[in-house]
């Protein structure tokens, strides 16, 4: 039952990293990686949503849409589920943990349109690693952690970048793209 | 399970089923959100919205908060000051004070000044040959000057200013009050935190930030405050007190007579008005 889990952990976090190998969720990767603290907050929020989204969409697809023959509706249904989930999580967080809400608050609505979240719900349907419900949830969780890993690494480098002199033509965004390129190359070597 | 696609549905029935599935999911989640929002309802102070409506809405971050909504929140909670916002005009600030039921007389507008007059008068301890910018320079054992609170004049504040309001004159940053929009970026950037707020009505300010004693100051800088306290003794309004070897001006008492500017043996006191300041230099 658990034999696929190590393979899933390795694939979701490293060899099939959502940002650096599959190029999903590039927008927050470049937008929210200016400092490590907010990058970590964003990563954790994405991880939470990814996990809960897979938890709901996987059974929804396997036990409702697929048997009925409506599997082509997956995207619209999944987007629907993710958007509602983010809304629900935001409301609950606001009430239960004010500090966590303030730390994540601004990033939560952004996650609705984060393609990495939709990506994970779609990928678990086709990936050969995922057989059971448990696998799917593990893929969601560790995919999110892989996202966090990439965005935190990136933010650490961007913080360092602030203190070094960059050639005029590369200042600001271009050098960030180069950084992302080298990171992606490193991750593709798995 | 029964496969609906195999059942030779008419197109209309097919569409109806699709709509039906979406409708069911929509209802389930709609109900879920409704229940959750009822159960986890947070009491939001209604005044927050109205206060937010009165603020300038530029989201410039000049108050040091994440945006206007964050300032409105802290205002309602009583943690923030109305004058934290440099952009909102006086009419709206009075309106906010009325909503919150606090006393606000206005006149709390402020300007930014640089509390250092050193520059070419402050001696260098060593050369600095690294990349330009005070932020970088101050990382190397606090910059090249003897004085640890000296303006390095390397232009970090100049480069963050969007309005060309900051310039470096004789090795010291100078803020042009007419061009300054009071966003506070320079004050947050300065590694020595030499840029501070003073009331817009202020006439004089102290152009030094050193807390060192007289002798050390004499060795390091020709324009540094030696903490003699002559200004405090001579102020007729008792507006100046000595704190940590530095004069501190209580602007609510200061009448702007300029006697401190005249009396200071080290010419640490300056007029905010630049033409007046230059005229004094000529005389002295």
Contacts between the chains, C-beta under 8 A, distances in Angstrom:
chain1	res1	chain2	res2	distance
A	64	B	21	7.9
A	65	B	21	7.8
A	67	B	1	3.8
A	67	B	2	7.7
A	67	B	3	6.9
A	68	B	1	7.4
A	68	B	2	8.0
A	68	B	3	7.0
A	68	B	4	5.1
A	68	B	17	8.0
A	68	B	21	7.8
A	69	B	3	4.7
A	69	B	4	5.1
A	69	B	5	3.5
A	69	B	6	7.2
A	70	B	4	7.3
A	70	B	5	7.9
A	70	B	17	7.5
A	70	B	18	6.7
A	70	B	21	6.4
A	73	B	18	6.6
A	73	B	21	6.9
A	73	B	22	7.9
A	76	B	22	7.3
A	77	B	21	7.6
A	77	B	22	7.5
A	77	B	25	6.3
A	80	B	22	7.5
A	80	B	25	6.0
A	80	B	26	7.2
A	80	B	29	7.0
A	81	B	25	7.5
A	81	B	29	7.2
A	84	B	29	3.8
A	84	B	30	8.0
A	84	B	32	6.9
A	84	B	33	6.1
A	87	B	33	5.5
A	88	B	32	6.3
A	88	B	33	5.9
A	88	B	36	5.1
A	91	B	33	7.4
A	91	B	36	5.2
A	91	B	37	5.1
A	91	B	40	5.1
A	92	B	36	6.3
A	92	B	40	5.4
A	94	B	40	7.0
A	94	B	42	5.3
A	95	B	40	3.7
A	95	B	41	7.4
A	95	B	42	5.5
A	96	B	40	7.2
A	106	B	66	7.4
A	163	B	135	7.8
A	163	B	136	6.4
A	163	B	139	7.1
A	164	B	131	7.9
A	165	B	131	4.4
